[in-house]
C-alpha cells in the first residue's frame, strides 16, 4: 500500500491536482487522500483508482517499472483535461487580479512621487523668488543710499 500510495501521489502531482481536488472527485475527505498516499489506509482506494484510471493505466500503477514523469503513459482524457483547464483558468484569473493590483499600486506610487516632486519644485521656486526679491530690495536700498 505504501508504494501504491507514493505512486498515486506522484500521479496526482504530475496532473497538477491538489489532494482536495481528488477528494472532491471521488467523494471523500482530503485527509483520506493524504492517508492513502502515505500508505496508511486501504478503504476508498477503488474510487481513487477509478479516478486515476481516467488518466493512467492501472497496470502501470501496479507494475514493476513506473515513471510518473513520462507523459507517454498518460492517456488523453477530455474530462481530466477540462478539469485541469478549469483550474488553470482560475489560476489565470488570480494572477491577472494580482498583476492588476500591483499595477494600480505602482501607478499610485508614481503619482505620489510626482506630486511630491512638484511640491518640492514649487517650494524651491518660491524660495528662489523670495531670495531674488530680497536681493532686489537690497540693491534698491543701496541705490537709494547712493543717491
GROMACS elastic network, one bead per residue, 0.5 to 0.9 nm:
[ bonds ]
;  ai    aj funct       b0    kb
    1     4     6  0.50470   500
    1     5     6  0.59127   500
    1     6     6  0.85418   500
    1    36     6  0.79769   500
    1    37     6  0.85384   500
    1    38     6  0.82944   500
    1    40     6  0.74728   500
    1    41     6  0.78602   500
    1    42     6  0.73073   500
    2     5     6  0.50183   500
    2     6     6  0.61918   500
    2     7     6  0.86192   500
    2    36     6  0.81138   500
    2    37     6  0.72019   500
    2    38     6  0.59742   500
    2    40     6  0.72766   500
    3     6     6  0.51262   500
    3     7     6  0.62103   500
    3     8     6  0.86286   500
    3    37     6  0.86370   500
    3    38     6  0.86229   500
    3    39     6  0.71943   500
    3    62     6  0.89463   500
    4     7     6  0.50457   500
    4     8     6  0.61102   500
    4     9     6  0.85628   500
    4    36     6  0.86004   500
    4    37     6  0.75168   500
    4    38     6  0.89585   500
    4    39     6  0.72213   500
    4    61     6  0.69062   500
    4    62     6  0.71331   500
    5     8     6  0.50712   500
    5     9     6  0.61673   500
    5    10     6  0.86517   500
    5    33     6  0.89056   500
    5    34     6  0.88489   500
    5    35     6  0.83581   500
    5    36     6  0.55510   500
    5    38     6  0.56184   500
    5    39     6  0.50524   500
    5    40     6  0.84504   500
    6     9     6  0.50726   500
    6    10     6  0.62431   500
    6    11     6  0.87034   500
    6    36     6  0.86951   500
    6    37     6  0.54689   500
    6    38     6  0.66369   500
    6    39     6  0.75001   500
    7    10     6  0.50378   500
    7    11     6  0.61843   500
    7    12     6  0.85459   500
    7    37     6  0.78054   500
    7    61     6  0.66219   500
    7    62     6  0.89225   500
    7    66     6  0.80077   500
    7    67     6  0.88952   500
    7    68     6  0.74553   500
    8    11     6  0.51184   500
    8    12     6  0.60958   500
    8    13     6  0.85648   500
    8    36     6  0.84862   500
    8    37     6  0.63279   500
    8    48     6  0.87086   500
    8    49     6  0.84442   500
    8    52     6  0.79556   500
    8    61     6  0.76814   500
    9    12     6  0.50624   500
    9    13     6  0.61240   500
    9    14     6  0.85115   500
    9    19     6  0.86060   500
    9    33     6  0.87985   500
    9    34     6  0.85492   500
    9    36     6  0.88232   500
    9    37     6  0.55646   500
    9    38     6  0.85501   500
   10    13     6  0.50947   500
   10    14     6  0.60284   500
   10    15     6  0.85561   500
   10    68     6  0.61064   500
   10    69     6  0.83013   500
   11    15     6  0.61670   500
   11    16     6  0.86309   500
   11    17     6  0.89177   500
   11    52     6  0.79548   500
   11    55     6  0.88619   500
   11    56     6  0.82613   500
   11    68     6  0.57037   500
   11    69     6  0.81711   500
   12    15     6  0.51134   500
   12    16     6  0.63243   500
   12    17     6  0.54318   500
   12    18     6  0.71517   500
   12    19     6  0.77311   500
   12    22     6  0.79208   500
   12    52     6  0.82027   500
   13    17     6  0.58501   500
   13    18     6  0.73477   500
   14    17     6  0.76879   500
   14    68     6  0.68667   500
   14    69     6  0.67081   500
   15    55     6  0.86526   500
   15    80     6  0.88413   500
   15    84     6  0.77022   500
   16    84     6  0.75342   500
   17    20     6  0.80724   500
   17    21     6  0.60027   500
   17    22     6  0.70280   500
   17    84     6  0.78392   500
   17    87     6  0.87025   500
   18    21     6  0.51360   500
   18    22     6  0.66993   500
   18    23     6  0.86769   500
   18    30     6  0.88400   500
   19    22     6  0.52989   500
   19    23     6  0.60748   500
   19    24     6  0.85622   500
   19    29     6  0.88800   500
   19    30     6  0.54990   500
   19    31     6  0.80862   500
   19    32     6  0.89461   500
   19    33     6  0.60571   500
   19    34     6  0.67625   500
   20    24     6  0.59944   500
   20    25     6  0.85560   500
   20    28     6  0.89368   500
   20    29     6  0.74054   500
   20    31     6  0.84472   500
   20    33     6  0.79839   500
   21    24     6  0.52194   500
   21    25     6  0.63123   500
   21    26     6  0.88372   500
   21    30     6  0.80917   500
   22    25     6  0.50752   500
   22    26     6  0.62509   500
   22    27     6  0.83213   500
   22    28     6  0.84617   500
   22    30     6  0.76659   500
   22    33     6  0.74469   500
   22    48     6  0.76311   500
   22    51     6  0.79394   500
   22    52     6  0.89642   500
   23    26     6  0.53366   500
   23    27     6  0.56745   500
   23    29     6  0.55112   500
   23    30     6  0.51270   500
   23    31     6  0.83969   500
   23    32     6  0.76211   500
   23    33     6  0.63371   500
   23    48     6  0.83100   500
   24    27     6  0.51249   500
   24    28     6  0.64162   500
   24    29     6  0.74650   500
   24    30     6  0.78389   500
   25    28     6  0.80879   500
   25    48     6  0.86234   500
   25    51     6  0.74951   500
   26    44     6  0.85637   500
   26    47     6  0.57900   500
   26    48     6  0.61820   500
   26    50     6  0.86689   500
   26    51     6  0.68644   500
   27    47     6  0.84256   500
   28    31     6  0.83309   500
   28    32     6  0.66017   500
   28    33     6  0.77837   500
   28    44     6  0.78262   500
   29    32     6  0.52829   500
   29    33     6  0.69694   500
   29    34     6  0.89420   500
   30    33     6  0.51711   500
   30    34     6  0.62673   500
   30    35     6  0.86791   500
   31    35     6  0.60604   500
   31    36     6  0.83962   500
   32    35     6  0.51521   500
   32    36     6  0.59931   500
   32    37     6  0.85591   500
   32    41     6  0.75253   500
   32    43     6  0.87034   500
   32    44     6  0.79897   500
   33    37     6  0.60916   500
   33    38     6  0.86310   500
   33    41     6  0.87848   500
   33    44     6  0.88041   500
   33    45     6  0.88567   500
   33    48     6  0.83643   500
   34    37     6  0.51939   500
   34    38     6  0.64139   500
   34    39     6  0.88221   500
   34    40     6  0.88096   500
   35    38     6  0.50801   500
   35    39     6  0.63396   500
   35    40     6  0.52270   500
   35    41     6  0.58535   500
   36    39     6  0.50200   500
   36    40     6  0.56354   500
   36    42     6  0.67397   500
   36    43     6  0.84021   500
   36    44     6  0.85751   500
   36    45     6  0.74740   500
   37    40     6  0.75747   500
   37    41     6  0.83644   500
   38    41     6  0.80021   500
   39    42     6  0.76616   500
   41    44     6  0.82118   500
   41    45     6  0.80977   500
   42    45     6  0.57109   500
   42    46     6  0.87959   500
   43    46     6  0.77474   500
   44    47     6  0.59032   500
   44    48     6  0.67255   500
   44    49     6  0.89399   500
   45    48     6  0.51308   500
   45    49     6  0.60728   500
   45    50     6  0.85939   500
   46    49     6  0.50640   500
   46    50     6  0.61357   500
   46    51     6  0.85646   500
   47    51     6  0.61082   500
   47    52     6  0.86600   500
   48    52     6  0.62065   500
   48    53     6  0.84399   500
   49    52     6  0.51095   500
   49    53     6  0.58682   500
   49    54     6  0.88204   500
   49    58     6  0.71912   500
   50    53     6  0.50138   500
   50    54     6  0.68916   500
   50    58     6  0.85552   500
   51    54     6  0.57576   500
   51    55     6  0.78345   500
   52    55     6  0.54361   500
   52    56     6  0.61032   500
   52    57     6  0.80268   500
   52    58     6  0.78007   500
   53    56     6  0.50184   500
   53    57     6  0.54653   500
   53    58     6  0.57867   500
   53    75     6  0.89602   500
   54    57     6  0.78067   500
   54    74     6  0.87730   500
   54    75     6  0.73607   500
   54    76     6  0.83534   500
   54    77     6  0.62828   500
   54    79     6  0.84058   500
   54    80     6  0.73699   500
   55    73     6  0.84795   500
   55    74     6  0.53323   500
   55    75     6  0.51489   500
   55    76     6  0.67247   500
   55    77     6  0.62106   500
   55    80     6  0.71887   500
   56    59     6  0.85063   500
   56    60     6  0.73310   500
   56    61     6  0.78528   500
   56    73     6  0.61904   500
   56    75     6  0.59014   500
   56    76     6  0.89894   500
   57    60     6  0.54497   500
   57    61     6  0.68622   500
   57    73     6  0.73983   500
   57    74     6  0.74976   500
   57    75     6  0.79295   500
   58    62     6  0.64007   500
   58    63     6  0.84085   500
   59    62     6  0.53300   500
   59    63     6  0.57997   500
   60    64     6  0.79604   500
   60    65     6  0.74424   500
   60    66     6  0.61964   500
   60    67     6  0.86682   500
   60    73     6  0.79159   500
   61    64     6  0.85699   500
   61    65     6  0.86993   500
   61    66     6  0.67745   500
   62    65     6  0.85950   500
   62    66     6  0.82718   500
   63    66     6  0.65900   500
   66    70     6  0.88501   500
   67    70     6  0.56644   500
   67    71     6  0.89775   500
   67    73     6  0.82265   500
   68    71     6  0.76177   500
   68    73     6  0.77592   500
   68    74     6  0.86903   500
   69    72     6  0.88002   500
   69    73     6  0.86268   500
   70    73     6  0.59656   500
   70    74     6  0.77595   500
   71    74     6  0.55480   500
   71    75     6  0.85277   500
   72    75     6  0.75676   500
   74    77     6  0.87234   500
   76    79     6  0.89635   500
   76    80     6  0.79457   500
   76    81     6  0.74396   500
   77    80     6  0.52734   500
   77    81     6  0.60303   500
   77    82     6  0.85376   500
   78    82     6  0.59653   500
   78    83     6  0.84821   500
   79    82     6  0.51714   500
   79    83     6  0.62455   500
   79    84     6  0.87261   500
   80    84     6  0.62161   500
   80    85     6  0.84736   500
   81    84     6  0.50706   500
   81    85     6  0.59403   500
   81    86     6  0.84466   500
   82    86     6  0.59585   500
   82    87     6  0.85333   500
   83    86     6  0.51259   500
   83    87     6  0.63186   500
   83    88     6  0.86594   500
   84    87     6  0.50811   500
   84    88     6  0.61407   500
   84    89     6  0.85413   500
   85    89     6  0.60259   500
   85    90     6  0.86141   500
   86    90     6  0.62851   500
   86    91     6  0.86010   500
   87    90     6  0.51256   500
   87    91     6  0.61764   500
   87    92     6  0.85197   500
   88    92     6  0.59408   500
   88    93     6  0.85286   500
   89    93     6  0.62208   500
   89    94     6  0.86860   500
   90    93     6  0.50687   500
   90    94     6  0.62898   500
   90    95     6  0.86571   500
   91    94     6  0.50319   500
   91    95     6  0.61326   500
   91    96     6  0.85158   500
   92    95     6  0.50832   500
   92    96     6  0.60616   500
   92    97     6  0.86151   500
   93    96     6  0.50507   500
   93    97     6  0.61976   500
   93    98     6  0.85990   500
   94    97     6  0.51663   500
   94    98     6  0.62014   500
   94    99     6  0.86446   500
   95    98     6  0.50160   500
   95    99     6  0.60846   500
   95   100     6  0.84933   500
   96    99     6  0.50934   500
   96   100     6  0.60174   500
   96   101     6  0.84846   500
   97   100     6  0.50835   500
   97   101     6  0.60783   500
   97   102     6  0.85969   500
   98   101     6  0.51019   500
   98   102     6  0.61908   500
   98   103     6  0.85956   500
   99   102     6  0.50691   500
   99   103     6  0.60647   500
   99   104     6  0.85283   500
  100   103     6  0.50744   500
  100   104     6  0.61169   500
  100   105     6  0.86169   500
  101   104     6  0.50868   500
  101   105     6  0.61959   500
  101   106     6  0.85455   500
  102   105     6  0.50529   500
  102   106     6  0.60408   500
  102   107     6  0.85557   500
  103   107     6  0.61217   500
  103   108     6  0.85864   500
  104   107     6  0.50787   500
  104   108     6  0.61790   500
  104   109     6  0.85964   500
  105   108     6  0.50478   500
  105   109     6  0.60956   500
  105   110     6  0.85634   500
  106   109     6  0.50828   500
  106   110     6  0.61334   500
  106   111     6  0.85609   500
  107   110     6  0.50984   500
  107   111     6  0.61206   500
  107   112     6  0.86174   500
  108   111     6  0.50480   500
  108   112     6  0.61707   500
  108   113     6  0.85996   500
  109   112     6  0.50639   500
  109   113     6  0.61302   500
  109   114     6  0.85577   500
  110   113     6  0.50662   500
  110   114     6  0.60891   500
  110   115     6  0.85554   500
  111   114     6  0.50631   500
  111   115     6  0.60843   500
  111   116     6  0.85781   500
  112   115     6  0.50849   500
  112   116     6  0.61738   500
  112   117     6  0.86265   500
  113   116     6  0.51242   500
  113   117     6  0.61938   500
  113   118     6  0.86574   500
  114   117     6  0.50758   500
  114   118     6  0.61778   500
  114   119     6  0.86110   500
  115   118     6  0.51352   500
  115   119     6  0.61946   500
  115   120     6  0.86433   500
  116   119     6  0.50353   500
  116   120     6  0.61257   500
  116   121     6  0.85625   500
  117   120     6  0.50407   500
  117   121     6  0.60850   500
  117   122     6  0.85071   500
  118   121     6  0.50812   500
  118   122     6  0.60704   500
  118   123     6  0.85832   500
  119   122     6  0.50675   500
  119   123     6  0.61992   500
  119   124     6  0.86421   500
  120   123     6  0.50985   500
  120   124     6  0.62078   500
  120   125     6  0.85961   500
  121   124     6  0.50000   500
  121   125     6  0.60620   500
  121   126     6  0.84971   500
  122   125     6  0.50183   500
  122   126     6  0.60529   500
  122   127     6  0.85468   500
  123   126     6  0.50388   500
  123   127     6  0.60991   500
  123   128     6  0.84030   500
  124   127     6  0.51330   500
  124   128     6  0.59023   500
  124   129     6  0.84013   500
  125   129     6  0.60008   500
  125   130     6  0.85540   500
  126   129     6  0.51058   500
  126   130     6  0.62084   500
  126   131     6  0.86391   500
  127   130     6  0.50366   500
  127   131     6  0.61175   500
  127   132     6  0.85368   500
  128   131     6  0.51158   500
  128   132     6  0.61548   500
  128   133     6  0.85462   500
  129   132     6  0.50763   500
  129   133     6  0.61068   500
  129   134     6  0.86358   500
  130   134     6  0.61675   500
  130   135     6  0.86491   500
  131   134     6  0.50632   500
  131   135     6  0.62369   500
  131   136     6  0.85941   500
  132   135     6  0.50628   500
  132   136     6  0.61118   500
  132   137     6  0.85155   500
  133   136     6  0.50729   500
  133   137     6  0.60713   500
  133   138     6  0.85399   500
  134   137     6  0.50345   500
  134   138     6  0.61074   500
  134   139     6  0.86172   500
  135   138     6  0.50236   500
  135   139     6  0.61782   500
  135   140     6  0.85068   500
  136   139     6  0.50501   500
  136   140     6  0.60597   500
  136   141     6  0.85461   500
  137   141     6  0.60919   500
  137   142     6  0.85163   500
  138   141     6  0.50062   500
  138   142     6  0.60690   500
  138   143     6  0.84603   500
  139   143     6  0.59513   500
  139   144     6  0.84404   500
  140   143     6  0.50117   500
  140   144     6  0.60840   500
  140   145     6  0.85821   500
  141   144     6  0.50462   500
  141   145     6  0.61916   500
  141   146     6  0.86764   500
  142   145     6  0.51112   500
  142   146     6  0.62808   500
  142   147     6  0.87416   500
  143   146     6  0.51072   500
  143   147     6  0.63340   500
  144   147     6  0.51564   500
